[in-house]
Amino acid sequence: MKMRRVPLAAAAVAIAVIAAACSSGPGSGATGKASTTGLSGVTLNIGDQKGTGAEALLTAAGLIGKLPFHAVWSDFTSGPPMLQAMGAGSIDIGGVGDAPPVVAAAGGYKVAIVGARTANPLAAALLVPKNSPIHSVAQLRGKKIAEASGSSGNYHLLAVLAKAGIPVSDVTLDNLQPADALAAFAAGQVDAWDVWSPYIEQAVAQDHARILVSGVPYQATYSFEVASRSALADPAKAAAIKAYLKLLDQAYVWADTHYTGWATAWAAATGLPDSVMVAAAKDDETKPVPVDSAVIASEQSVADAFASARLIPAKPNMSQYAVSTFNETVPGS
């Protein structure tokens, strides 16, 4: 197994509408007839980000050396720019939250959800500064809120506003990637910030941010592994994706019972203190699950929310952007 890491990807660029994606329903799509053995000549381009840390996770779990293919890791600031790169053909697979697949599908990108994990509601939060006069969601009307457009933070904010009966038009959305949002939040340039772990724990620990609301009062959501249709159509790459998903699922299972070990490795990858990352590892506890009708229905509700808020040009049918043929990689399946 060989690995290479490429430089940090640029910040998100708005996802443009391109030609409609070829798609197929759950259980369809090429998974490759190639054996998972003999993959040493295959290169898999893997998208990674601070919020998922797949490479760090595999390393911490002692599984990175078991990847049977050549891995090229690329860092992204969040899920939307990762899937933009995937749409451009430079990434084969990567981990994202619940919203990026919806935005990618609405933009016509040829991608498919190939793996799913439960998302801990504590890993999503709407933050306000410690001395903020805002103590309820109702007080967000007329306020400026930082979020990364098309991210899981964007969707969490939509859910928060919808439950409170606040139209998106009643707030000002400031599209900022996490590092820029953190700086704006700390400088008092925004009134609130919706984001995910480990940025939640970082802001709470270092800037004494206050959690106005987490994901707990809202419906369960998922995080995903998304692959390009071109990679799935290549039997050798599809076999490599299957091998990758199997090891990654094993690593997530390991992390849920080894918070300290995972937090130490994650801290080394992010440069954040161990104390912050231990909290993040606990808040971001997750479990691999099959891509089934419940998962797709949940993702469709995300698409419905974005379409209702008019944040995407069209509402995609998310059953056409998911395949269940890799479900056997989920432990216990």
Secondary structure as UniProt FT lines:
FT   STRAND          3..6
FT   TURN            26..27
FT   TURN            40..41
FT   STRAND          43..49
FT   TURN            50..52
FT   HELIX           54..60
FT   TURN            61..62
FT   HELIX           64..66
FT   STRAND          70..76
FT   HELIX           79..87
FT   TURN            88..89
FT   STRAND          93..96
FT   HELIX           99..106
FT   TURN            107..108
FT   STRAND          111..119
FT   HELIX           121..123
FT   STRAND          124..128
FT   TURN            130..131
FT   HELIX           137..140
FT   TURN            141..142
FT   STRAND          144..147
FT   TURN            149..150
FT   HELIX           152..163
FT   TURN            164..165
FT   HELIX           168..170
FT   STRAND          172..175
FT   HELIX           178..186
FT   TURN            187..188
FT   STRAND          192..196
FT   TURN            197..198
FT   HELIX           199..207
FT   STRAND          210..214
FT   TURN            216..217
FT   STRAND          221..228
FT   HELIX           229..233
FT   HELIX           235..255
FT   TURN            256..257
FT   HELIX           259..270
FT   HELIX           274..283
FT   STRAND          288..289
FT   HELIX           293..308
FT   TURN            309..310
FT   HELIX           318..320
FT   STRAND          321..322
FT   TURN            325..326
FT   HELIX           327..329
FT   TURN            331..332
//
